[in-house]
């Protein structure tokens, strides 16, 4: 581009606050501020930022430009303004409380200092007071459960602690009616007790104190009450209005009393919800299950959620295929305050995300797709480095050597939330003064075309932990020149990234996928075991080659193709477009729809 130098022109800038969308282009930004796209590009060029008129701008670039003009802006996420329209489409009810509606069970979260007995208390309540289960299912940890006391139900969130509670609140979800603050009578009020207290207060949620471990010899309840009073939780016995109950979670003492008091408090709060109408609620947790696909535990806050409902949760959607309750039983519906696992969603929804049943499936799909689109956009913009100077793994050393602060752009995908957190934590520890990491996107699930697209636009490297790209995504990665690295062992992943930072990353071996086959039918052959009736969708499957066995993009087994047949004959290889029978050494857990991926390791010449 050959543009004359930027000279700010005299056209008046807009008065008052201008709304600017994150990740907008020079073409969008210029006209909003009475300038042309060329003005924006020229200005940024003078600041050393090379962008085209149609390229997304980072937050920093936008701020630089508006600061120069002296305009006041409010930066919004792409889609934030459009979200209002989407909510209209979904016809969402704002007011969840309904004075005329029936009473609903309270939703209770347990908080407190580590080791004060939160988990023990939750387990004890669950075991001693579970709702009679006629179908005889086993209790399942789905993230929340219901207990009964004197014929009244109470819903408990099963993951104690204020981190999850606050993460939910950060997303605007209020999912708790009452907090039980657990304080060990032998240890007293500790830093996390105070923290939990502050979080509950910030959310304006009533608190009941459970003074736990009163069975201990050195228990001193009075001392605990004194400490609580110091933090403005004055116990009823001292003339205040904080309910305190002495319990021993381990010996099951005082638990009934605690439940009675929860019921009293719930009654005071007058919690109601309409069980009629399209259901709304909140996602408590969610993960990708091998075999079942994305699974989300939701808490219904209004209406009754039913199998077959078209549901939207953030950017995930789907027709509810099955509902599973806290006993592992399949149920047909779930009313207010009932926690259930939902199967049938397209993606893993984030915890704290609201859900709503859409008027129809078409609207559900449209809203989720639009949200997905906007969210990817805002990911690009939010990470300033991602566009201005961030680097891929293979270039990172070069950047470090230039003496500039280097940033490594990463997209991390993993099989479950736990491993995603573990990988992110370990990676963060690698950050140095001169090398920062920018997580452009982190999520649970297989590596998709969207991930590749995001990596291409944001100059990022994709790290997969126990997950693989689907075939289309892999092909796109090749054409877009996006590096995808899959790992199954964290230390190996860390070692590689560390080496890259030291300029030592020599990918000695590269894995080349040689063939893909889709499992269409399973045969049991006496003395041989299970044989997968497959259709080869890509490349060639060869006997003896190394394979990865994938379900929903998650690696569930690695080994070798031990037998390969066409009809009754043993063959050496089968080409794309043909059917065949594949035996996988000792692996037997096969399912229709699984993918068998064969690969070769080739040494890479370092020229
Ligand atoms: P959390 O970290 O708050 O979830 O605490 P846990 O429920 O894991 O309990 C921490 C430890 O305290 C465990 O060893 C429990 O067995 C013990 N504990 C919990 N409740 C009681 C109690 O009422 N009495 C006694 N003596 N020990 C308890």
Boltz pocket constraint, residues with backbone or C-beta under 6 A from the ligand:
constraints:
  - pocket:
      binder: B
      contacts: [[A, 112], [A, 113], [A, 114], [A, 115], [A, 116], [A, 117], [A, 118], [A, 119], [A, 120], [A, 121], [A, 160], [A, 212], [A, 213], [A, 214], [A, 215], [A, 216], [A, 247], [A, 248], [A, 249], [A, 250], [A, 251]]
      max_distance: 6.0
